[in-house]
Amino acid sequence: MALETVKKAIPLSTNHAIANAVKDLDVDVISAYPITPQTTVVEKISEFIAKGELDAEYIHVESEHSALSAAISASLTGARAFTATASQGFALMHEMLHIASGLRAPLVMSVAMRSLSAPISIWNDQSDLFNARDSGWIILFAHTAQEAYDTIIQAYKIAEDQNVLLPVMVGYDGYVMSHTIEPVITESREKVIKFAPKKQYPYKLDPDKPVSIGAITPPEYYYEFKYQQVNAVNNSLPTIEKVDEEFGKTFGRSYGLMECYMCEDAEALIMTNASYASTLKAFLPDIRKEGIKVGLLRVRLYRPFPLQKFIEYTSDKKTVLVIDRAISYGAPFQGPLANEISGAIVREGLKLNLISVVAGIGQRTVEYEDFLALARLAYEGKKHKETIFYGVRE
Amino acid sequence: MYLELRFHGRGGEGAVTAATILARAAVLEGKYAQAIPNFSAERRGAPVEVYSRISDKPIEKHSQVRNPDAIVVLDYELIKMVNVLSGLKPNGIAIVNSPVNEPLDNVKTYCVDATKIAKSHNLVISGWPTVNTAILGAVSKALGIVSIDSISNAIAEQFSSPNIAKANAAAALDAYKMTSLCGDSY
């Protein structure tokens, strides 16, 4: 950001940046269970509605399961619908996640990614979102409050695209990002709506033309419905890329599907997302001064996974060190993303050394010295068969 | 220029708002800033920490501040309960709401009686003097990075009631004028 542009920025937490995006998108229906682990996203939206800055239906429901149910139903009537969640609330929604994608409801949900109970932890990791990765949603991660604002806007344009019609979730780190206040440029509603105009949902629920949707489907047909979802998720990728490019042309900010930072002369890459990506960006210049030639591979689009970008960015690299902030208990690699990357390596026959690292569980802080140690590990490029549980006391 | 700060306050005392106003003031000057609450199982009155970063370049880092350039203490009693100097950089400074005008151990310390100033402007909520805006006057004076005018403008943006904003800005200005190095040791 140039100096002139930062002056137009206002200090917002990522939660409030997202609430502003919802306001600027003129969302019609917001449903929420307004008790922890809910975030200040929905609190701020209710303020906007109370002040008359957003004309929307705000539904206070009795649980997160109902929050998503209401958002799905609203979405299927053709309304632009939104909900937000985190942690246990997200877990309680799980059943409805699959119904949202199965019914092809083009709604958007923000997730302040947090750890799961038991034991109780209110802090950040990504256990909640990675538990939901196979629910048929498009999944994007933001690494700054600005990107979160921008990505929510992009998310509606993607979700409501007639060739996509899928729910989109936008993940960002709980606390570390959700409550950190930083400068954010917000756009006018006029400009935002022009970029992401409300689309007529083609199969909307209409009392004048009653239909049943999502009815019981016998073995003769169910599989085909699921296969349609397979294609829908895979085929959404070019739209997601195009929407980001158009966003760049309209607002001067774009992010790509995957970002490779200090990449060109790097011999090894550290693959991570959200706040770890932004923090590593800050640390990389000092890490490079130690003669450690590593770069950052930032996951922005997670579902569908931009495999071609991954191949392109890693083609001349020796090692990729994947940091997971969620655990896939008992899996060959116990970080969920590392497991997927190992699948990509096998599928493409890549000669790439994969190091799987789990870190930051329950917001165990990872500082410069830790990133430096992980960068060294990546740069050395040794083979590590087991997932490294970095920083744990045994 | 790149500065990291740590605020020490009590839950409900407004340390988060202080850091937010400071960030807003820095942004008004074309700088980059963050305010970062450190959440725990919150209780009103319990010791809390809030961090802030100010820079003339975009700030990528998203994490807690471990080695601040300055610490800001909103409640003098906290120095008996918490090691407020923990991790402070070797040439770091302390800015303390102090009724006694004494420096902290071996640290360049700025003192201001923010409690007295807050009371003089009737900034008292439920019996608690709200020192979070007054202390920003001291921060402005001690750091010399964010001007008192910007603090005042940021306060005006923060509070929806013009009268409340005015009283808070006046408290910040008073504190700005009254802040000085503590005691005689410097």
Chai-1 contact restraints between the chains, C-beta under 6 A:
chainA,res_idxA,chainB,res_idxB,connection_type,confidence,min_distance_angstrom,max_distance_angstrom,comment,restraint_id
A,L3,B,G30,contact,1.0,0.0,6.0,A-B,restraint_1
A,V6,B,G30,contact,1.0,0.0,6.0,A-B,restraint_2
A,K7,B,G30,contact,1.0,0.0,6.0,A-B,restraint_3
A,A9,B,V27,contact,1.0,0.0,6.0,A-B,restraint_4
A,P11,B,A23,contact,1.0,0.0,6.0,A-B,restraint_5
A,P11,B,R24,contact,1.0,0.0,6.0,A-B,restraint_6
A,P11,B,V27,contact,1.0,0.0,6.0,A-B,restraint_7
A,Y175,B,F39,contact,1.0,0.0,6.0,A-B,restraint_8
A,V176,B,H62,contact,1.0,0.0,6.0,A-B,restraint_9
A,M177,B,H62,contact,1.0,0.0,6.0,A-B,restraint_10
A,H179,B,P37,contact,1.0,0.0,6.0,A-B,restraint_11
A,T180,B,Q34,contact,1.0,0.0,6.0,A-B,restraint_12
A,T180,B,I36,contact,1.0,0.0,6.0,A-B,restraint_13
A,I181,B,T20,contact,1.0,0.0,6.0,A-B,restraint_14
A,I181,B,A23,contact,1.0,0.0,6.0,A-B,restraint_15
A,I181,B,A35,contact,1.0,0.0,6.0,A-B,restraint_16
A,E182,B,Q34,contact,1.0,0.0,6.0,A-B,restraint_17
A,P183,B,V27,contact,1.0,0.0,6.0,A-B,restraint_18
A,S275,B,H62,contact,1.0,0.0,6.0,A-B,restraint_19
A,S278,B,E60,contact,1.0,0.0,6.0,A-B,restraint_20
A,S278,B,H62,contact,1.0,0.0,6.0,A-B,restraint_21
A,T279,B,K61,contact,1.0,0.0,6.0,A-B,restraint_22
A,T279,B,H62,contact,1.0,0.0,6.0,A-B,restraint_23
A,T279,B,S63,contact,1.0,0.0,6.0,A-B,restraint_24
A,K281,B,E60,contact,1.0,0.0,6.0,A-B,restraint_25
A,A282,B,E60,contact,1.0,0.0,6.0,A-B,restraint_26
A,A282,B,K61,contact,1.0,0.0,6.0,A-B,restraint_27
